[in-house]
Amino acid sequence: MIPSIMSCLGSFTILLLLACWTIAEPVQYCRFGHRTQDASVDFCLGLTTHYNATSNDHDLYLSVQVTRASALGWTAVGTGSMMAGSLMFIIYGDPFSDSKLPPTVSIRTIDGHRQPHVLSSADTGEADLRILQAEWVPGATGGDDISVAKTAVVCYSCEKWPGMPISAKTRSQPWIWAWNNKQKFENYSEDVHLKVHSYHATDGGWGRFYVDMTRSIDQDSSVPSPPPIKPGVAELGASEIPGGWSWMDSIVHVHGWVMAAAFLAVFPAGVIVMRSGSPKSFQLHWILQILASILLLVGVAIGLIRAHKLDSFHHWIGIIVAICSLVQIVLGWRHHVLFVQIRRRQWASYGHIWLGRVSLLLGWTNIITGLLLTGRSFSWIAIALGLVAADAAVLAGWIWVSAHRHKQRPQSEESPLYALQSMRDDYFAVAADDDDESETRFSRDESEPVAISKKDTE
């Protein structure tokens, strides 16, 4: 049975890895201005690059979502590190108009730092651009005061854009964004005059970010759709600095590795040594579980510092698991005290067993949700799933072996060695609920263990 389970888990992991290599990994950059105290720019850009065998060039698919609370102003994203030569996508419109006009997607460029003009055929060179989607949808909160402009554009042979270079092979493609929240429009034509954005960087009016274009390449031969925007993910294959590394990223990495060490290595190791039958199994068990609990609490603290606020299932699951670990320590201590007195399981024992199982499952789940929340690649997620599957298979196999060994033990043997071994195997018995409790007890003088049957105690 156990070999079959392990074989199935291994096959599943291999298939998942193969699937991940063939799936496009859209990159994403977002600024969540409506989540801040002083509402500011709020947009998301998603990218997928597709190799077109017909043209022998890369086509660029873009999804741009802009969250709006009024009809004032405009939001723009563009290629390159400056306005000159940038391919710009400027979005504006009235989401609350009775005319139900869709948002305007004005594609422009300029050769200097002045008013951008709408693209002409002379501007695009051999590249070709098409608008695929432009519509208003209610905001995530469902309120009438928030609306989202959902737009999608495809740029065929986009590497042939004659302005600022666009390459599917660069790991740090510069992009710019700009924002104006005060302009009142008389109409929403594509060539309407745009008032200047604020000259202050970041939330004030403009900024830069960098995208790993190699990650966005779609290996599938079929024509892709515009990439979906992952809710709540600020950076996916993108960063505000070239190269994609910052001290905040390092904190996220430390958080992830600490939690992975706790739930993929130390906690499972504590379960295994408790069922090992070693004379030091209990001592090793509590040492490992205390170490894992410390790693868990440190990881949760780092996660809370990085998150600033609790706004996802990942955060809440992490807090629940941290609380469970503290309860586990109390239940483990209580089990030990009562077991020494009565030599059998009681409420603290079963609470410790089942809460440990639930905590381990939640911890494994949160490893995956953490990778999804931080926008890690499909390959990382597949590796994590494979490690979780391997952990589950090893624990299941060890539990089965331990339970089988317990059932095969000669029950008629009443030697002092058997009494000592029985107690050692059943002390926590975190692996099997259906194991018979030890029928052995120790005399007051623990230097002379004796076997006492249930009949003798009646």
Backbone torsions as a table, in degrees:
resi	resn	phi	psi	omega
1	MET	NA	-49.9	-179.4
2	ILE	-62.3	-45.1	176.5
3	PRO	-57.3	-37.1	179.1
4	SER	-64.2	-42.7	179.1
5	ILE	-61.6	-46.1	-179.2
6	MET	-64.2	-38.1	178.5
7	SER	-63.7	-43.4	179.4
8	CYS	-64.2	-42.8	179.1
9	LEU	-64.4	-39.7	178.4
10	GLY	-64.9	-43.7	178.4
11	SER	-62.5	-41.7	179.2
12	PHE	-61.6	-43.4	-179.2
13	THR	-63.7	-43.6	179.3
14	ILE	-62.4	-45.0	178.7
15	LEU	-62.3	-38.8	-179.9
16	LEU	-65.5	-42.0	177.4
17	LEU	-62.6	-43.4	178.4
18	LEU	-62.7	-39.6	178.8
19	ALA	-64.7	-39.7	-177.6
20	CYS	-65.7	-32.6	179.5
21	TRP	-68.1	-22.1	-176.6
22	THR	-101.4	-5.5	-177.8
23	ILE	-93.5	139.7	175.9
24	ALA	-66.1	146.7	177.8
25	GLU	-117.7	86.2	-178.4
26	PRO	-62.0	141.2	175.7
27	VAL	-93.9	162.6	-172.3
28	GLN	-153.3	140.5	172.6
29	TYR	-137.5	129.8	-177.9
30	CYS	-134.8	151.8	168.3
31	ARG	-127.8	121.6	-174.1
32	PHE	-101.2	74.0	-175.2
33	GLY	-67.2	-32.0	-178.3
34	HIS	-73.6	-9.2	177.5
35	ARG	-88.2	-10.5	-179.2
36	THR	-88.9	165.3	-178.3
37	GLN	-63.6	-45.9	175.5
38	ASP	-101.2	105.6	-174.7
39	ALA	-54.1	132.8	-179.1
40	SER	-137.8	-159.6	-176.0
41	VAL	-58.0	137.6	-178.2
42	ASP	-141.6	105.2	178.9
43	PHE	-152.4	162.5	174.2
44	CYS	-136.3	135.8	176.5
45	LEU	-119.9	125.7	175.4
46	GLY	-116.6	141.7	-175.8
47	LEU	-131.2	139.2	168.3
48	THR	-136.7	133.2	178.9
49	THR	-109.5	129.3	-176.4
50	HIS	-122.4	129.0	176.6
51	TYR	-79.5	122.9	-178.9
52	ASN	-97.6	107.9	-176.8
53	ALA	-66.2	-27.0	-178.6
54	THR	-68.9	-47.3	-178.8
55	SER	-91.4	-10.2	-176.8
56	ASN	59.9	32.7	179.7
57	ASP	-134.5	171.0	176.8
58	HIS	-98.2	131.6	174.7
59	ASP	-99.6	140.5	-176.8
60	LEU	-109.9	119.9	177.3
61	TYR	-104.3	127.9	-177.2
62	LEU	-122.0	138.1	168.0
63	SER	-118.1	127.8	179.4
64	VAL	-126.2	124.1	176.6
65	GLN	-118.6	131.2	-179.9
66	VAL	-124.2	123.9	178.6
67	THR	-90.6	127.9	-175.1
68	ARG	-127.7	144.6	174.8
69	ALA	-116.7	-0.4	178.2
70	SER	-157.9	176.2	178.3
71	ALA	-89.5	-0.1	-176.4
72	LEU	-82.7	144.4	169.5
73	GLY	83.1	-176.0	-178.4
74	TRP	-148.8	161.7	177.2
75	THR	-132.6	137.3	-176.9
76	ALA	-137.1	145.4	168.5
77	VAL	-128.4	149.6	-177.9
78	GLY	-153.7	159.6	179.1
79	THR	-79.9	158.9	176.7
80	GLY	87.9	178.9	-177.5
81	SER	-101.6	-1.4	179.8
82	MET	-153.7	169.4	-177.3
83	MET	-66.4	-40.1	-176.5
84	ALA	-61.1	119.7	178.8
85	GLY	81.3	4.3	-178.4
86	SER	-78.8	144.2	171.3
87	LEU	-92.2	108.6	-169.4
88	MET	-107.5	141.5	175.3
89	PHE	-120.5	108.7	-172.6
90	ILE	-111.6	127.9	-173.4
91	ILE	-120.5	131.7	177.7
92	TYR	-156.9	172.5	-178.7
93	GLY	144.6	176.1	-178.6
94	ASP	-109.9	106.2	-178.6
95	PRO	-74.0	-11.8	-175.3
96	PHE	-112.4	13.9	-179.3
97	SER	-72.8	144.0	177.0
98	ASP	-68.3	-21.2	-179.2
99	SER	-75.3	-12.3	177.9
100	LYS	56.7	35.3	177.5
101	LEU	-69.7	139.9	178.1
102	PRO	-69.9	162.8	176.2
103	PRO	-64.2	147.6	178.0
104	THR	-86.6	129.9	173.9
105	VAL	-111.5	102.2	-178.0
106	SER	-101.1	116.7	-178.5
107	ILE	-97.8	118.8	-171.4
108	ARG	-135.8	173.2	173.0
109	THR	-155.8	175.0	178.5
110	ILE	-161.7	154.3	178.9
111	ASP	-100.9	7.4	178.1
112	GLY	-157.4	-169.1	-178.7
113	HIS	-95.3	75.8	177.9
114	ARG	-152.5	-168.3	-174.6
115	GLN	-58.9	118.9	177.7
116	PRO	-67.5	149.4	179.2
117	HIS	-115.0	155.1	179.7
118	VAL	-64.7	141.7	-177.0
119	LEU	-61.2	142.5	169.2
120	SER	-117.4	170.5	-179.9
121	SER	-61.8	-27.9	179.6
122	ALA	-72.2	-24.4	-178.3
123	ASP	-79.6	-30.2	-168.7
124	THR	-84.7	-18.2	-176.4
125	GLY	64.9	-128.1	180.0
126	GLU	-94.0	-0.8	176.1
127	ALA	-79.1	155.6	-179.3
128	ASP	-138.3	130.4	-175.3
129	LEU	-119.6	139.9	177.9
130	ARG	-136.9	139.1	174.2
131	ILE	-87.4	124.2	-176.4
132	LEU	-99.8	-26.4	-175.8
133	GLN	-155.2	142.5	173.5
134	ALA	-160.0	106.3	-178.8
135	GLU	-155.7	154.7	174.6
136	TRP	-95.4	138.1	175.3
137	VAL	-133.2	152.4	178.5
138	PRO	-59.6	150.9	178.4
139	GLY	-67.1	167.2	-176.7
140	ALA	-61.2	-28.5	-178.7
141	THR	-78.7	-13.1	179.8
142	GLY	79.8	2.1	-178.8
143	GLY	-77.2	158.0	-179.9
144	ASP	-78.8	-11.0	-175.8
145	ASP	-93.2	-1.7	-180.0
146	ILE	-127.6	136.6	176.3
147	SER	-142.2	153.1	-177.5
148	VAL	-120.1	127.1	172.9
149	ALA	-84.6	113.4	177.6
150	LYS	-101.7	117.6	-177.6
151	THR	-131.8	155.5	177.7
152	ALA	-146.2	139.7	-177.9
153	VAL	-137.5	145.6	171.8
154	VAL	-118.4	137.0	177.2
155	CYS	-117.9	101.1	-179.7
156	TYR	-73.9	138.8	-178.6
157	SER	49.8	47.9	-171.2
158	CYS	-68.1	-21.5	177.8
159	GLU	-67.9	-12.5	177.9
160	LYS	-94.1	10.2	173.8
161	TRP	-60.3	127.2	-172.5
162	PRO	-77.5	-9.1	-178.4
163	GLY	-86.3	-135.1	178.7
164	MET	-57.7	134.6	-173.8
165	PRO	-58.3	138.7	173.0
166	ILE	-124.0	120.2	-176.1
167	SER	-131.9	134.8	176.5
168	ALA	-80.2	-4.5	-175.3
169	LYS	-107.1	4.6	-179.5
170	THR	-95.0	145.1	179.0
171	ARG	-94.8	-1.4	-179.1
172	SER	-147.3	65.6	179.5
173	GLN	-77.3	120.7	180.0
174	PRO	-75.3	143.4	174.7
175	TRP	-134.5	157.4	176.3
176	ILE	-126.8	156.9	172.5
177	TRP	-137.5	155.7	178.0
178	ALA	-147.4	161.5	-170.9
179	TRP	-155.5	135.9	172.8
180	ASN	-133.6	127.7	-176.8
181	ASN	-116.8	18.8	-175.9
182	LYS	-122.6	-21.0	-173.9
183	GLN	-67.2	132.8	175.0
184	LYS	-104.4	124.5	-175.0
185	PHE	-93.4	139.7	171.3
186	GLU	-84.8	-28.0	174.4
187	ASN	-151.5	171.3	-175.9
188	TYR	-121.9	42.3	177.0
189	SER	-73.3	162.7	-176.5
190	GLU	-66.8	-25.2	-175.7
191	ASP	-106.8	18.4	-179.2
192	VAL	-59.7	146.3	179.6
193	HIS	-69.7	132.5	-179.3
194	LEU	-104.1	130.9	173.6
195	LYS	-78.0	151.8	-172.0
196	VAL	-67.3	150.9	173.8
197	HIS	-80.5	171.8	176.0
198	SER	-64.9	147.1	179.9
199	TYR	-82.5	-5.3	178.9
200	HIS	-81.1	142.1	-178.2
201	ALA	-76.1	177.3	178.7
202	THR	56.5	-128.7	-173.3
203	ASP	-66.7	-18.6	-177.7
204	GLY	-65.5	-35.3	-178.6
205	GLY	-176.0	-24.3	-178.9
206	TRP	-158.6	168.7	179.1
207	GLY	-173.4	175.9	178.8
208	ARG	-125.9	155.5	169.5
209	PHE	-151.3	167.8	-172.8
210	TYR	-130.7	139.8	-172.2
211	VAL	-122.7	136.0	173.0
212	ASP	-83.0	94.6	-175.4
213	MET	-69.2	-28.9	-179.6
214	THR	-63.0	-30.5	-179.8
215	ARG	-70.9	-25.5	-174.4
216	SER	-84.6	-4.5	-174.3
217	ILE	-69.2	127.4	179.5
218	ASP	-90.4	121.5	-178.8
219	GLN	-86.5	-8.4	-179.1
220	ASP	-72.3	142.4	-178.5
221	SER	-77.5	-21.5	-179.3
222	SER	-76.6	156.5	-178.7
223	VAL	-70.3	126.6	-177.1
224	PRO	-78.5	165.6	171.2
225	SER	-97.0	164.7	174.7
226	PRO	-56.4	138.8	-174.4
227	PRO	-65.3	140.0	175.5
228	PRO	-74.1	150.7	176.3
229	ILE	-92.2	125.0	178.4
230	LYS	-80.3	121.0	-177.7
231	PRO	-61.8	136.8	173.3
232	GLY	78.5	-0.5	-178.4
233	VAL	-97.4	116.7	-176.9
234	ALA	-79.9	-43.2	-175.9
235	GLU	-137.1	123.4	178.0
236	LEU	-133.7	99.9	-173.9
237	GLY	69.7	24.5	-179.2
238	ALA	-142.5	160.2	-179.7
239	SER	-158.8	160.8	178.3
240	GLU	-87.7	-1.5	175.0
241	ILE	-127.7	150.8	178.1
242	PRO	-60.7	137.0	179.4
243	GLY	93.8	-18.9	172.2
244	GLY	75.9	28.9	179.8
245	TRP	-129.9	137.8	176.3
246	SER	-147.7	169.1	-178.7
247	TRP	-65.1	-29.9	176.6
248	MET	-68.3	-35.5	175.6
249	ASP	-63.7	-38.8	-180.0
250	SER	-64.0	-36.1	177.1
251	ILE	-62.7	-43.1	178.6
252	VAL	-61.2	-41.7	179.5
253	HIS	-64.3	-43.0	178.2
254	VAL	-61.3	-44.7	177.9
255	HIS	-56.6	-47.8	-177.5
256	GLY	-64.4	-44.7	-178.1
257	TRP	-68.3	-37.9	179.2
258	VAL	-63.4	-46.2	-178.9
259	MET	-68.3	-37.2	177.6
260	ALA	-64.2	-40.8	178.3
261	ALA	-62.1	-39.8	-178.5
262	ALA	-65.7	-47.8	-170.6
263	PHE	-93.4	-21.5	179.2
264	LEU	-97.4	-15.8	-176.0
265	ALA	-127.7	-61.1	-167.4
266	VAL	-73.4	-49.7	177.8
267	PHE	-58.1	-50.2	177.3
268	PRO	-59.6	-37.7	179.0
269	ALA	-63.0	-36.1	177.3
270	GLY	-63.1	-37.8	177.2
271	VAL	-67.5	-42.6	-177.0
272	ILE	-64.5	-45.7	-177.6
273	VAL	-67.3	-29.3	179.6
274	MET	-67.0	-28.1	-179.9
275	ARG	-100.3	12.1	-174.5
276	SER	-79.9	-20.5	-176.5
277	GLY	81.3	8.4	179.9
278	SER	-75.9	147.6	176.3
279	PRO	-59.9	-22.9	-179.7
280	LYS	-103.5	17.6	-174.6
281	SER	-61.2	-43.7	-178.6
282	PHE	-64.8	-44.0	-179.9
283	GLN	-62.3	-46.9	178.3
284	LEU	-63.2	-36.3	-178.7
285	HIS	-61.1	-52.4	-175.7
286	TRP	-71.7	-28.8	176.0
287	ILE	-64.7	-47.2	-179.6
288	LEU	-65.6	-40.2	-178.5
289	GLN	-69.6	-36.2	175.2
290	ILE	-65.3	-42.6	177.3
291	LEU	-61.1	-45.0	179.3
292	ALA	-63.6	-38.9	179.5
293	SER	-64.8	-39.3	176.9
294	ILE	-63.4	-45.3	176.5
295	LEU	-59.0	-42.0	179.8
296	LEU	-61.6	-48.6	-177.3
297	LEU	-66.2	-37.9	175.8
298	VAL	-64.2	-43.5	178.7
299	GLY	-62.4	-41.3	178.4
300	VAL	-64.5	-41.5	178.6
301	ALA	-60.6	-44.4	178.0
302	ILE	-62.7	-42.6	179.8
303	GLY	-61.9	-40.2	179.6
304	LEU	-68.0	-37.9	177.0
305	ILE	-62.7	-41.3	-179.0
306	ARG	-72.6	-34.5	-173.0
307	ALA	-78.5	-31.7	-176.5
308	HIS	70.5	-39.5	177.9
309	LYS	-149.0	160.3	-176.4
310	LEU	-95.0	107.7	-176.4
311	ASP	-139.9	25.9	177.6
312	SER	-153.7	161.1	176.4
313	PHE	-60.9	-33.3	-179.9
314	HIS	-59.0	-44.2	180.0
315	HIS	-64.5	-46.0	-176.6
316	TRP	-68.5	-38.7	177.1
317	ILE	-62.5	-41.0	178.9
318	GLY	-60.6	-42.5	178.5
319	ILE	-66.0	-41.4	178.6
320	ILE	-61.4	-43.6	179.9
321	VAL	-65.3	-37.6	178.1
322	ALA	-63.0	-42.6	177.5
323	ILE	-64.2	-41.6	178.6
324	CYS	-60.8	-36.4	-179.2
325	SER	-65.5	-36.8	177.7
326	LEU	-68.6	-40.5	177.2
327	VAL	-65.1	-36.9	178.9
328	GLN	-59.6	-40.4	179.3
329	ILE	-62.0	-43.4	179.7
330	VAL	-65.4	-44.6	-179.7
331	LEU	-64.8	-39.2	178.1
332	GLY	-63.1	-42.6	177.7
333	TRP	-64.5	-42.7	-179.2
334	ARG	-65.9	-39.2	176.6
335	HIS	-57.8	-45.4	-178.1
336	HIS	-61.3	-45.5	-178.1
337	VAL	-61.8	-47.0	-177.5
338	LEU	-71.4	-35.8	-178.7
339	PHE	-66.0	-37.3	177.8
340	VAL	-60.8	-31.8	-177.6
341	GLN	-82.7	-44.9	-170.7
342	ILE	-113.6	-7.9	175.7
343	ARG	57.3	36.9	173.6
344	ARG	-158.2	164.9	179.3
345	ARG	-69.9	154.5	175.9
346	GLN	-148.6	-166.5	-172.5
347	TRP	-56.5	-39.1	-179.8
348	ALA	-66.4	-34.2	179.4
349	SER	-63.8	-50.8	-177.7
350	TYR	-69.9	-33.6	174.7
351	GLY	-63.1	-41.9	178.4
352	HIS	-63.6	-42.2	-179.3
353	ILE	-63.1	-54.5	-172.7
354	TRP	-73.9	-35.5	176.7
355	LEU	-66.7	-34.3	175.9
356	GLY	-63.9	-42.4	179.4
357	ARG	-63.6	-46.3	180.0
358	VAL	-62.9	-42.4	-179.8
359	SER	-62.3	-40.4	179.9
360	LEU	-65.3	-42.7	177.9
361	LEU	-63.6	-42.5	178.3
362	LEU	-65.0	-38.4	178.1
363	GLY	-63.7	-44.1	176.0
364	TRP	-61.1	-42.9	179.1
365	THR	-60.8	-40.8	-176.3
366	ASN	-72.8	-22.7	172.7
367	ILE	-62.0	-43.7	179.9
368	ILE	-68.9	-46.1	-179.4
369	THR	-63.9	-32.5	177.0
370	GLY	-65.6	-41.8	177.1
371	LEU	-64.0	-39.3	178.1
372	LEU	-67.2	-40.9	-177.4
373	LEU	-65.8	-37.8	-179.6
374	THR	-88.2	3.0	173.9
375	GLY	73.2	31.1	177.8
376	ARG	-67.9	160.4	-174.9
377	SER	-70.0	163.5	177.4
378	PHE	-60.8	-32.1	180.0
379	SER	-64.5	-42.8	177.9
380	TRP	-63.4	-41.6	179.7
381	ILE	-64.7	-40.2	178.0
382	ALA	-63.9	-41.0	177.9
383	ILE	-62.6	-43.8	179.4
384	ALA	-62.4	-42.2	178.1
385	LEU	-63.3	-38.2	177.9
386	GLY	-64.3	-41.2	178.2
387	LEU	-65.9	-41.0	177.1
388	VAL	-62.7	-43.4	178.7
389	ALA	-62.9	-40.1	178.3
390	ALA	-65.0	-42.3	177.0
391	ASP	-59.6	-46.5	-179.1
392	ALA	-62.7	-40.4	-179.6
393	ALA	-66.2	-43.5	-179.9
394	VAL	-63.9	-45.3	179.5
395	LEU	-64.4	-42.1	179.5
396	ALA	-62.7	-42.6	178.8
397	GLY	-65.0	-42.0	179.6
398	TRP	-65.8	-39.1	177.4
399	ILE	-62.3	-44.1	-178.9
400	TRP	-63.9	-45.1	179.8
401	VAL	-62.4	-43.5	-178.7
402	SER	-64.9	-43.9	179.1
403	ALA	-65.4	-40.5	178.3
404	HIS	-63.1	-41.0	178.4
405	ARG	-63.3	-38.7	179.7
406	HIS	-65.8	-42.0	-178.8
407	LYS	-69.7	-29.8	-179.2
408	GLN	-81.9	-5.6	-178.8
409	ARG	-66.5	132.7	177.6
410	PRO	-63.1	113.9	-176.6
411	GLN	-74.3	-18.0	-177.5
412	SER	-83.5	-12.0	-177.1
413	GLU	-73.6	127.9	-175.7
414	GLU	-126.8	28.9	-179.7
415	SER	-74.9	160.2	176.0
416	PRO	-58.4	-34.0	178.7
417	LEU	-65.2	-38.9	178.3
418	TYR	-65.7	-40.8	179.7
419	ALA	-60.9	-44.0	179.8
420	LEU	-65.9	-42.8	179.2
421	GLN	-64.5	-39.6	-179.4
422	SER	-62.3	-44.1	179.2
423	MET	-64.3	-40.3	-178.3
424	ARG	-65.0	-39.3	-178.6
425	ASP	-71.9	-33.7	-172.7
426	ASP	-99.9	5.5	-170.7
427	TYR	-59.4	-47.9	172.7
428	PHE	-113.1	-37.5	177.6
429	ALA	46.5	52.9	-177.0
430	VAL	-73.6	-2.1	-171.3
431	ALA	-99.3	-29.8	-171.7
432	ALA	-141.2	118.5	-179.6
433	ASP	-76.2	-24.7	-173.5
434	ASP	-92.0	2.9	175.7
435	ASP	-64.8	142.7	174.8
436	ASP	-69.3	141.4	176.6
437	GLU	-67.9	152.5	179.2
438	SER	-62.0	134.4	178.6
439	GLU	-95.4	11.8	-178.8
440	THR	-103.5	148.5	174.8
441	ARG	-136.3	165.8	-180.0
442	PHE	-112.2	146.5	176.3
443	SER	-74.1	171.2	178.7
444	ARG	-56.7	-36.7	177.6
445	ASP	-87.2	97.0	-172.5
446	GLU	-69.4	-6.9	175.7
447	SER	-76.9	-11.6	179.0
448	GLU	-127.5	76.7	-179.7
449	PRO	-68.6	138.9	176.8
450	VAL	-130.6	156.1	178.9
451	ALA	-96.4	124.7	179.7
452	ILE	-121.2	124.9	-178.8
453	SER	-79.6	166.7	177.8
454	LYS	-63.1	-33.9	-179.0
455	LYS	-64.9	-36.4	-179.3
456	ASP	-68.4	-23.1	-177.0
457	THR	-89.4	-9.7	-178.9
458	GLU	-75.9	NA	NA
